[in-house]
Amino acid sequence: MKSTLEFPLLFFEHALTESGLKEIFSLQIDYYGFVSYQIDVDKMTVNYVEQDENGDFKKGHFELNIEKYLLPVLRRQLKISKELLYFSFKKNTGRNDNFLLLIFNTVQTLIDNKKKLIEAFPHFLLVYRDIVAYINQRLKERSSKDFILNEENIKVTIKSGLNIVGREGDNLIDSIFNFMEGNNERDKKILSKEDFELLKEYTSFLVENNKVPVIKKKLNPKLRISTIRFLYWVLHFEKFKSCYPIEESYYFFTKEVFVNSGNPELITIKQHFGTKSRVKNRKVLPEIVLNHLEN
């Protein structure tokens, strides 16, 4: 369930339920291509059936790691909710005090009513704190009193240094690929909002797991494939701090994800993966990419 301009916290209202958590985990586990699987939220485990190369079916299970499977989603959705909050706030000119109070009361109600799940998944509490901090620092009048959450009934232990706003990997992906939500040098939309979010999900999986996810839908950005390959060369370089050897998952990612990749041989992709002379979309590229083109 997605947050909307009218209900900017709708995702988080739905996510803190057993069915909502299963949906979050399912969206990522689907990438593994299991024949079937079952999620146990209480035990934080997944039992699955997969088919090996010989066509035989095998059962297995693994534990759900919150930092791997939940935190990236919460970070993306928190960013979306804060953007929606900002635009909703601007839209509600003249009724802003009531609007902010409604948002705060929504967060406080979640804390009051979802004690058990918050204690099991304390990362949600970091989200709620950040939303209220955003209201206090960016939206409300400076002369007004700060909103303060009541957390007296919640008993949680949060890992020291955990940051809900973003990780190095998330920030790196944003710095390289966020321009693809806009227009190319011919003023054509590069990717729809839905496809852009899908691109970030695919890319996050690549960065975190060093392998290609199951591709539910191929993407067709309005960029040259040579430019796209160079973007992933930059991603690889910035992550591993080296341009050699290139992890083969990065080659296969550009081949499997993008419609305009065609069906090249692996050796062809390798030959042109980091070739600067083939990058023609320079007017719209972010600074982190241009720096590699100029050096």
Sequence and secondary structure as in RCSB ss.txt:
>XXXX:A:sequence
MKSTLEFPLLFFEHALTESGLKEIFSLQIDYYGFVSYQIDVDKMTVNYVEQDENGDFKKGHFELNIEKYLLPVLR
RQLKISKELLYFSFKKNTGRNDNFLLLIFNTVQTLIDNKKKLIEAFPHFLLVYRDIVAYINQRLKERSSKDFILN
EENIKVTIKSGLNIVGREGDNLIDSIFNFMEGNNERDKKILSKEDFELLKEYTSFLVENNKVPVIKKKLNPKLRI
STIRFLYWVLHFEKFKSCYPIEESYYFFTKEVFVNSGNPELITIKQHFGTKSRVKNRKVLPEIVLNHLEN
>XXXX:A:secstr
    SSSTTHHHHHHSSHHHHHHHHHHHHGGG  SEEEEETTTTEEEEEEE TTS EEEEEEE  HHHHTHHHHH
HHHHHHHHHHHHHHHHTTT HHHHHHHHHHHHHHHHHH HHHHHH THHHHHHHHHHHHIIIIIS TTS      
 TT      TT  SS  HHHHHHHHHHGGGGSB TTS BSS HHHHHHHHHHHHHHHHHSS    SS B  SS H
HHHHHHHHHHHHHHHS SSS  HHHHHHHHHHBGGG S  HHHHHHHTT GGG   GGG  HHHHHHHH 
